[in-house]
Amino acid sequence: MKAWVTILGKRLARALLLAFLLAASGSGAARGEPAGLPEQPTLGDYLSYAEEHNPGLQAAYRRWQAAEKAVSKAKALPDPRLTYGYFVEPVETRVGPQRQTFGVSQKIPWLGKIGARKQVASRRSDAEREVYAAEKLRLFHRVKRLYHDLAYLHRAVDITEENVALLTQLEPIVRTQYQGGAASQSALLKIQVEIARLEDRREGFADQGAAIEAQLNAALGRPADADLPRPVAAPAESLRVAPEELLAWLEEHNPDLRAMDYRADSEKAAASLAGKSYFPDLSLGFQYIEIGESVFPGVEDSGKDAMLATVAINLPLWFGTYKASGEEAQERYAAARNERDELLNQFAAELRAADYALRDAERRLHLYRRDLLPMARQSLEVTLGAFTAEQVTFLDVVEAERTLLEFDLAHARAVADRGQSLARIEMLVGGFPAE
């Protein structure tokens, strides 16, 4: 019995040896320090790196900044207009011929038009800011999801290798029993088949981990084949908030919903701006006319240049166009509100599903950690002892080993599922409420 306990006790050491071998073979374990990341980066390090380097998030930030610049443009007056005129045939006046004119004018929009344009641009800028916040949350969720998947696959490789090591040590014993007639050939073949099956499964986990690494690199804004160290186990997290509280937090803080609110406000301001199209704009101008010397001698003020102040208004006659513009903005406003309601319903359903997934993962974690895994380990130890005493067959050992393997993998999967569900909820509610 002590010999089998020793075998089980050495499984962790073999797992560490496997991690070293995987590093040497480039299978996705620690293969050196990647540029810009610590040697043993935590999940927080990955998130900070992604925030700084992901090109999609940078594009969202640029769109927000571009919208910010549009606010300054919207509140500015139209450019002044400078005019110049040259008299091909000078116009004779009492004081002399008019030769050329210089003029400048400034258009001044009707009261409230500039404010409405600024409101439209400002709300669009606010919407782009919220879009950037939403993109950041989606990126963080993506990184966390891949991070937990990668951590699970590394753990799955370790667990499978531990079982391979156990069966590899048992194989010579079964072979000896077979040669002595104490075991059948089918038992020997069974252990060899089981070892081959586990080795294939281990390689499958490793290959899947390489694919997840490529996706994680893409999320970080790095080449797909860049080296990634083995994930450091994220601290266990939980969430004890009622679904009703989460829903209220979603409605208030989800950036996608807030962006839709700002878009609706922008369309409402656009409708107000369209309503002001019925009012004329004012143009103030000044004109300077150069006049030559009079051809008649002794004329008072001969050659004195003339100056002219002008006032003009446009004539808003196309009422049908103005009405259509206002109705268009009203329809866009109503559409934005409807889209917001649809998005809220969709997010509420996703939040409920994510909350269920979180509670289900925690239930499975509790079940495996408290009951199933301890019983499966004890069962394997007892079965190994009985096998040594030739009280059970090797098939019983394989069955006990396989049960422990599946429970270990299920426990590791539950850990990853819990982390991914928390990340999903955090993305939907726009960040967890401050405690």
TIDOGU-848097 format. One line per field, with one value per residue (C-alpha): residue number from 1; residue in one letter; x, z, y. Coordinates in pm, 1 decimal. Layout:
% residues N
pos	(NUM;...)
code	(A;...)
east	(X;...)
up	(Z;...)
north	(Y;...)
//
This chain:
% residues 435
pos	(1;2;3;4;5;6;7;8;9;10;11;12;13;14;15;16;17;18;19;20;21;22;23;24;25;26;27;28;29;30;31;32;33;34;35;36;37;38;39;40;41;42;43;44;45;46;47;48;49;50;51;52;53;54;55;56;57;58;59;60;61;62;63;64;65;66;67;68;69;70;71;72;73;74;75;76;77;78;79;80;81;82;83;84;85;86;87;88;89;90;91;92;93;94;95;96;97;98;99;100;101;102;103;104;105;106;107;108;109;110;111;112;113;114;115;116;117;118;119;120;121;122;123;124;125;126;127;128;129;130;131;132;133;134;135;136;137;138;139;140;141;142;143;144;145;146;147;148;149;150;151;152;153;154;155;156;157;158;159;160;161;162;163;164;165;166;167;168;169;170;171;172;173;174;175;176;177;178;179;180;181;182;183;184;185;186;187;188;189;190;191;192;193;194;195;196;197;198;199;200;201;202;203;204;205;206;207;208;209;210;211;212;213;214;215;216;217;218;219;220;221;222;223;224;225;226;227;228;229;230;231;232;233;234;235;236;237;238;239;240;241;242;243;244;245;246;247;248;249;250;251;252;253;254;255;256;257;258;259;260;261;262;263;264;265;266;267;268;269;270;271;272;273;274;275;276;277;278;279;280;281;282;283;284;285;286;287;288;289;290;291;292;293;294;295;296;297;298;299;300;301;302;303;304;305;306;307;308;309;310;311;312;313;314;315;316;317;318;319;320;321;322;323;324;325;326;327;328;329;330;331;332;333;334;335;336;337;338;339;340;341;342;343;344;345;346;347;348;349;350;351;352;353;354;355;356;357;358;359;360;361;362;363;364;365;366;367;368;369;370;371;372;373;374;375;376;377;378;379;380;381;382;383;384;385;386;387;388;389;390;391;392;393;394;395;396;397;398;399;400;401;402;403;404;405;406;407;408;409;410;411;412;413;414;415;416;417;418;419;420;421;422;423;424;425;426;427;428;429;430;431;432;433;434;435)
code	(M;K;A;W;V;T;I;L;G;K;R;L;A;R;A;L;L;L;A;F;L;L;A;A;S;G;S;G;A;A;R;G;E;P;A;G;L;P;E;Q;P;T;L;G;D;Y;L;S;Y;A;E;E;H;N;P;G;L;Q;A;A;Y;R;R;W;Q;A;A;E;K;A;V;S;K;A;K;A;L;P;D;P;R;L;T;Y;G;Y;F;V;E;P;V;E;T;R;V;G;P;Q;R;Q;T;F;G;V;S;Q;K;I;P;W;L;G;K;I;G;A;R;K;Q;V;A;S;R;R;S;D;A;E;R;E;V;Y;A;A;E;K;L;R;L;F;H;R;V;K;R;L;Y;H;D;L;A;Y;L;H;R;A;V;D;I;T;E;E;N;V;A;L;L;T;Q;L;E;P;I;V;R;T;Q;Y;Q;G;G;A;A;S;Q;S;A;L;L;K;I;Q;V;E;I;A;R;L;E;D;R;R;E;G;F;A;D;Q;G;A;A;I;E;A;Q;L;N;A;A;L;G;R;P;A;D;A;D;L;P;R;P;V;A;A;P;A;E;S;L;R;V;A;P;E;E;L;L;A;W;L;E;E;H;N;P;D;L;R;A;M;D;Y;R;A;D;S;E;K;A;A;A;S;L;A;G;K;S;Y;F;P;D;L;S;L;G;F;Q;Y;I;E;I;G;E;S;V;F;P;G;V;E;D;S;G;K;D;A;M;L;A;T;V;A;I;N;L;P;L;W;F;G;T;Y;K;A;S;G;E;E;A;Q;E;R;Y;A;A;A;R;N;E;R;D;E;L;L;N;Q;F;A;A;E;L;R;A;A;D;Y;A;L;R;D;A;E;R;R;L;H;L;Y;R;R;D;L;L;P;M;A;R;Q;S;L;E;V;T;L;G;A;F;T;A;E;Q;V;T;F;L;D;V;V;E;A;E;R;T;L;L;E;F;D;L;A;H;A;R;A;V;A;D;R;G;Q;S;L;A;R;I;E;M;L;V;G;G;F;P;A;E)
east	(0.0;281.5;437.7;118.1;80.1;436.3;345.1;48.7;260.5;512.2;251.6;298.4;673.7;613.8;373.1;645.6;885.6;629.6;605.2;981.8;969.4;686.6;893.2;1181.7;955.6;772.5;428.6;290.3;448.4;691.0;937.5;1104.8;991.0;780.7;844.2;635.0;513.6;663.5;830.3;533.1;245.0;-77.6;-419.4;-399.6;-73.4;-242.7;-533.3;-302.9;-101.6;-415.1;-549.8;-229.9;-161.5;-486.1;-538.6;-917.0;-936.4;-697.6;-924.8;-1223.7;-1020.8;-929.3;-1293.5;-1380.0;-1104.8;-1218.8;-1572.1;-1432.2;-1271.9;-1604.6;-1754.9;-1515.9;-1596.2;-1971.2;-1970.9;-1763.1;-1910.3;-1892.8;-1576.8;-1589.7;-1622.4;-1375.8;-1470.2;-1284.7;-1423.5;-1250.6;-1436.1;-1341.8;-1504.9;-1467.7;-1796.4;-1776.6;-1912.0;-1906.2;-1592.4;-1417.4;-1424.1;-1479.9;-1185.7;-1204.8;-1382.3;-1284.6;-1544.5;-1576.7;-1889.7;-1973.7;-2274.1;-2435.5;-2673.2;-3012.8;-3026.5;-2995.4;-2859.6;-2499.8;-2605.3;-2811.0;-2524.1;-2290.8;-2542.4;-2560.2;-2181.0;-2137.6;-2384.1;-2218.7;-1885.4;-2035.3;-2167.9;-1822.9;-1674.5;-1919.3;-1847.9;-1481.0;-1568.3;-1779.7;-1498.8;-1261.4;-1496.3;-1539.8;-1163.9;-1112.1;-1378.9;-1208.2;-868.5;-1011.9;-1204.6;-894.8;-676.3;-900.4;-922.7;-544.2;-503.7;-750.3;-565.4;-230.5;-390.4;-551.6;-211.1;-70.2;-356.2;-337.1;39.1;3.1;-225.5;10.0;294.5;89.1;-8.9;344.6;471.2;199.1;265.4;582.8;393.0;108.7;364.3;533.1;194.8;114.4;443.2;378.4;25.3;-135.7;-278.9;-433.7;-299.4;-609.9;-509.2;-165.7;-317.2;-568.7;-303.0;-106.5;-419.0;-508.1;-159.2;-178.3;-525.7;-411.4;-100.3;-316.6;-552.6;-260.4;-133.3;-481.6;-491.3;-146.6;-245.3;-565.7;-359.7;-140.6;-451.8;-576.9;-235.9;-264.3;-606.6;-480.8;-185.4;-426.7;-629.7;-308.7;-213.1;85.6;185.9;-3.5;316.3;465.9;578.5;338.4;428.4;212.6;-84.3;-51.2;-352.0;-603.7;-735.9;-1068.2;-1352.0;-1717.0;-2016.9;-2290.0;-2530.3;-2897.1;-2997.0;-3224.6;-2929.7;-2719.5;-3000.5;-3032.1;-2657.2;-2669.2;-2943.4;-2750.1;-2389.0;-2371.3;-2175.9;-2356.8;-2687.9;-2539.1;-2407.8;-2759.1;-2894.8;-2644.5;-2722.5;-3090.8;-3009.7;-2806.3;-3099.5;-3328.9;-3093.3;-3079.9;-3460.1;-3440.6;-3178.8;-3398.5;-3684.3;-3466.9;-3418.8;-3742.6;-3562.4;-3322.7;-2953.7;-2804.8;-2501.5;-2308.0;-2064.9;-1834.0;-1728.8;-1450.5;-1458.5;-1145.4;-1223.5;-984.2;-944.4;-1232.0;-1171.7;-1333.7;-1110.4;-1210.1;-1459.9;-1496.4;-1386.6;-1236.9;-1084.2;-1228.0;-1283.0;-1624.7;-1718.0;-2036.2;-2187.1;-2424.1;-2683.8;-2838.5;-3062.0;-3134.1;-3490.7;-3601.8;-3862.6;-3826.1;-4048.1;-4099.8;-3726.6;-3709.9;-4010.9;-3864.6;-3534.6;-3717.6;-3927.1;-3615.4;-3444.6;-3756.2;-3767.3;-3398.5;-3459.2;-3746.0;-3532.8;-3248.4;-3486.3;-3624.0;-3273.2;-3185.9;-3486.2;-3398.6;-3039.2;-3151.8;-3373.2;-3088.3;-2837.0;-3083.7;-3124.3;-2747.6;-2699.1;-2943.4;-2763.9;-2423.7;-2549.6;-2682.0;-2350.7;-2163.8;-2380.8;-2362.9;-1981.3;-1965.9;-2201.2;-1978.4;-1666.2;-1817.8;-1929.1;-1594.5;-1380.1;-1582.2;-1712.3;-1618.1;-1243.9;-1160.0;-1369.0;-1214.4;-860.1;-943.2;-1101.8;-789.0;-562.4;-780.2;-797.5;-420.7;-373.4;-620.6;-446.3;-114.6;-278.6;-424.6;-775.9;-893.0;-800.4;-614.3;-936.4;-1061.0;-748.9;-806.0;-1166.1;-1068.2;-790.5;-1023.7;-1283.1;-1026.5;-899.4;-1245.1;-1322.2;-989.4;-1058.6;-1416.6;-1294.1;-1038.8;-1308.3;-1538.6;-1262.8;-1229.7;-1606.8;-1640.8;-1376.6;-1530.2;-1880.9;-1760.9;-1589.1;-1907.9;-2115.8;-1859.5;-1874.2;-2254.5;-2295.8;-2013.8;-1795.1;-1888.5;-2052.2;-1811.8;-1844.9)
up	(0.0;89.6;-252.9;-429.7;-196.5;-287.5;-658.4;-608.3;-404.2;-685.9;-944.1;-877.0;-930.5;-1264.5;-1361.7;-1298.1;-1506.4;-1786.9;-1774.4;-1825.0;-2118.4;-2278.1;-2242.9;-2426.6;-2706.3;-2753.3;-2674.1;-2511.1;-2164.1;-2047.6;-2334.2;-2229.9;-2152.9;-2429.1;-2507.6;-2296.2;-2055.4;-1722.2;-1700.5;-1505.9;-1602.2;-1408.5;-1563.4;-1475.7;-1671.6;-1977.4;-1946.5;-1917.5;-2217.3;-2426.5;-2336.0;-2457.6;-2770.3;-2912.7;-3248.3;-3240.8;-2905.6;-3031.5;-3333.4;-3102.4;-2902.2;-3220.5;-3324.8;-2986.6;-3015.7;-3367.8;-3237.4;-2963.6;-3227.1;-3408.7;-3103.9;-3142.0;-3511.7;-3450.6;-3217.7;-3447.6;-3672.1;-4048.8;-4210.1;-4304.3;-4675.6;-4852.9;-5195.2;-5456.9;-5764.0;-6052.2;-6285.6;-6638.1;-6748.0;-6467.4;-6353.8;-6357.5;-6055.5;-5955.5;-5751.3;-5994.4;-6160.4;-5950.3;-6015.7;-5773.4;-5458.1;-5150.8;-4922.1;-4618.2;-4468.7;-4177.3;-4160.7;-3816.8;-3768.0;-3608.3;-3229.6;-3100.9;-3420.7;-3303.5;-2965.3;-3131.0;-3361.8;-3062.1;-2877.7;-3172.1;-3192.8;-2815.0;-2778.3;-3066.6;-2892.0;-2569.0;-2763.7;-2908.9;-2559.4;-2441.5;-2751.0;-2656.1;-2300.5;-2438.7;-2670.0;-2374.9;-2171.5;-2465.4;-2510.2;-2140.4;-2154.2;-2456.4;-2284.9;-1965.4;-2153.1;-2345.3;-2036.0;-1838.4;-2132.9;-2160.2;-1785.9;-1804.8;-2096.1;-1917.0;-1613.6;-1832.1;-1977.6;-1625.8;-1503.7;-1806.6;-1776.5;-1411.2;-1514.3;-1794.8;-1542.9;-1306.2;-1573.6;-1712.7;-1372.3;-1353.0;-1701.0;-1604.0;-1311.1;-1535.4;-1786.3;-1512.7;-1400.0;-1756.8;-1800.3;-1473.8;-1575.8;-1309.1;-1564.4;-1905.2;-2228.7;-2253.0;-1927.7;-2070.0;-2392.6;-2194.8;-2005.0;-2324.7;-2501.9;-2204.7;-2198.8;-2573.2;-2533.9;-2257.0;-2448.8;-2747.3;-2524.7;-2369.7;-2712.1;-2805.5;-2502.3;-2592.2;-2954.3;-2842.8;-2605.3;-2895.3;-3083.1;-2778.0;-2742.1;-3098.4;-3020.3;-2697.8;-2880.5;-3131.6;-2849.6;-2703.6;-3037.4;-3081.6;-3358.8;-3339.6;-3291.2;-3018.9;-2704.4;-2413.0;-2062.1;-1871.0;-1709.7;-1341.4;-1156.8;-1115.5;-762.0;-687.4;-725.1;-655.0;-679.9;-422.2;-585.3;-654.5;-1021.6;-972.1;-854.2;-1150.1;-1389.2;-1232.7;-1260.9;-1625.7;-1709.4;-1550.4;-1637.3;-1950.7;-2197.8;-2504.5;-2356.6;-2256.2;-2610.2;-2744.8;-2501.5;-2626.9;-2989.2;-2916.7;-2753.6;-3058.9;-3289.5;-3061.6;-3085.9;-3463.4;-3473.3;-3276.6;-3520.2;-3814.4;-3658.0;-3656.7;-4033.6;-4072.3;-3935.5;-4151.8;-4089.3;-4073.8;-4273.2;-4182.4;-4432.4;-4514.4;-4861.2;-4963.7;-5312.6;-5460.5;-5665.6;-5898.7;-5946.9;-6117.0;-6475.9;-6385.6;-6209.4;-5882.8;-5781.4;-5405.1;-5256.6;-5591.5;-5569.8;-5224.2;-5175.1;-5067.9;-4784.6;-4753.2;-4463.3;-4563.1;-4389.6;-4555.3;-4460.6;-4644.1;-4737.4;-4592.9;-4854.3;-4893.3;-4602.8;-4732.0;-4704.7;-4350.7;-4246.9;-4399.1;-4214.2;-3884.8;-3941.9;-4041.7;-3715.7;-3517.0;-3681.8;-3611.2;-3248.8;-3222.0;-3391.7;-3145.4;-2850.2;-3000.1;-3059.1;-2701.8;-2570.6;-2792.9;-2671.2;-2309.6;-2356.2;-2522.2;-2252.9;-1976.1;-2123.5;-2158.5;-1800.8;-1669.3;-1865.7;-1740.7;-1381.7;-1415.2;-1564.5;-1271.8;-1009.7;-1195.3;-1207.6;-835.9;-762.8;-961.1;-792.1;-451.1;-552.6;-695.0;-428.7;-128.1;-236.3;-568.3;-589.9;-234.8;-286.4;-629.7;-489.3;-199.9;-437.9;-653.2;-350.4;-221.3;-565.1;-607.9;-271.9;-361.3;-695.4;-517.1;-303.3;-621.9;-490.1;-796.6;-1162.5;-1346.4;-1517.5;-1179.4;-1147.7;-1493.3;-1406.6;-1082.0;-1256.4;-1535.6;-1286.1;-1101.3;-1431.3;-1542.0;-1204.6;-1206.3;-1555.5;-1465.7;-1160.9;-1368.7;-1626.2;-1352.5;-1233.5;-1586.0;-1630.5;-1311.5;-1420.9;-1767.0;-1629.1;-1396.0;-1688.0;-1892.2;-1614.5;-1563.2;-1933.1;-1935.2;-1625.0;-1720.2;-1424.5;-1086.9;-829.7;-573.9;-243.0)
north	(0.0;245.6;191.8;303.8;601.0;696.8;672.5;902.3;1142.1;1173.7;1271.6;1640.7;1614.8;1444.0;1720.4;1976.9;1770.9;1765.8;2145.3;2163.5;1920.5;2115.2;2430.4;2268.3;2141.4;2474.3;2334.4;2650.6;2648.9;2914.6;2968.5;3289.0;3638.9;3800.5;4163.1;4393.3;4123.7;4016.5;3677.9;3543.3;3772.3;3768.1;3809.8;4179.8;4208.6;4060.9;4303.5;4604.1;4489.2;4435.0;4778.5;4938.5;4733.2;4593.2;4771.5;4736.9;4916.0;5181.8;5236.5;5286.9;5538.5;5727.9;5744.3;5889.0;6150.5;6239.4;6291.7;6517.0;6737.9;6763.7;6939.2;7234.0;7250.3;7246.6;7547.7;7767.1;8035.1;7981.7;8112.3;8480.7;8547.7;8776.9;8915.5;9116.2;9286.9;9462.6;9697.3;9600.0;9922.5;10180.0;10326.0;10701.5;10885.9;11248.8;11203.9;10971.2;10626.6;10310.7;10079.0;9783.8;9667.1;9470.5;9314.0;9088.3;8934.1;8707.4;8477.2;8456.4;8161.0;8220.1;8209.4;7852.3;7693.7;7684.0;7548.8;7276.7;7180.4;7164.3;6946.8;6705.5;6676.7;6656.5;6371.0;6186.1;6229.6;6094.0;5795.3;5724.0;5744.2;5479.9;5269.1;5280.4;5172.9;4887.2;4776.3;4777.6;4558.5;4320.2;4300.2;4228.4;3958.1;3804.8;3804.0;3655.3;3387.0;3278.6;3306.4;3070.6;2830.1;2826.0;2771.4;2481.7;2319.4;2343.7;2184.8;1917.8;1830.7;1797.2;1579.5;1352.0;1317.7;1221.4;937.0;833.5;819.8;605.8;355.6;352.4;236.7;-26.0;-166.1;-366.0;-519.1;-633.1;-764.0;-966.4;-1099.7;-1195.2;-1379.0;-1561.9;-1649.7;-1432.6;-1187.9;-1234.2;-1094.5;-877.1;-705.8;-627.0;-498.2;-299.1;-105.1;-42.0;81.1;299.9;455.2;524.1;674.2;905.6;1011.5;1098.1;1292.0;1478.8;1576.7;1691.2;1921.2;2056.5;2124.2;2294.9;2506.9;2621.2;2734.7;2923.9;3088.5;3221.5;3369.1;3522.7;3675.0;3828.1;3980.2;4123.2;4275.5;4041.5;3799.9;3471.6;3269.4;3493.4;3314.2;3311.6;3195.8;2955.4;3134.6;3205.0;3069.3;3350.6;3401.7;3238.8;3487.0;3471.1;3700.6;3724.9;3967.1;3903.5;3885.3;4187.8;4396.8;4287.1;4379.0;4724.1;4771.7;4664.2;4912.9;5197.3;5122.7;4908.0;5126.1;4991.0;5104.1;5437.9;5482.7;5421.0;5681.8;5938.3;5854.6;5908.2;6242.9;6336.6;6263.3;6462.8;6759.3;6710.7;6735.0;7060.3;7191.7;7100.1;7296.1;7608.2;7586.1;7786.3;8093.3;8297.2;8346.7;8693.9;8810.7;9126.2;9271.2;9557.8;9671.6;9907.7;10068.0;10224.9;10536.0;10717.4;11091.9;11270.9;11380.8;11711.7;11958.3;12116.9;11846.7;11827.5;11488.9;11389.2;11036.7;10973.8;10599.7;10471.0;10235.6;10034.5;9835.1;9552.6;9337.7;9030.8;8741.6;8420.5;8338.8;8000.5;7918.4;7538.8;7443.4;7090.5;7021.9;7156.3;6953.0;6635.6;6695.1;6730.7;6420.2;6225.8;6320.3;6227.1;5884.9;5831.3;5925.9;5676.0;5408.3;5469.6;5425.1;5102.9;4970.5;5054.2;4858.7;4562.6;4568.8;4581.7;4275.3;4088.5;4180.5;4092.4;3743.8;3703.0;3821.9;3564.7;3290.8;3406.1;3419.0;3063.8;2948.8;3104.3;2937.7;2607.2;2625.2;2702.9;2414.3;2177.4;2311.9;2249.1;1899.5;1788.9;1953.8;1838.5;1498.3;1345.0;1411.1;1292.7;979.8;912.3;947.6;718.3;469.5;460.0;411.2;127.7;-33.2;-13.1;-179.2;-453.2;-498.5;-549.0;-815.1;-969.0;-914.2;-718.0;-717.6;-449.7;-351.6;-231.8;-14.4;133.2;210.1;382.6;573.9;683.3;803.3;1014.5;1152.4;1262.2;1418.1;1605.6;1737.6;1828.9;2018.5;2210.2;2287.6;2418.2;2652.9;2792.2;2814.9;3014.5;3263.7;3297.3;3345.1;3619.5;3789.6;3766.4;3921.4;4197.3;4284.1;4296.8;4512.2;4748.7;4654.2;4514.4;4742.3;4885.8;4711.7)
//
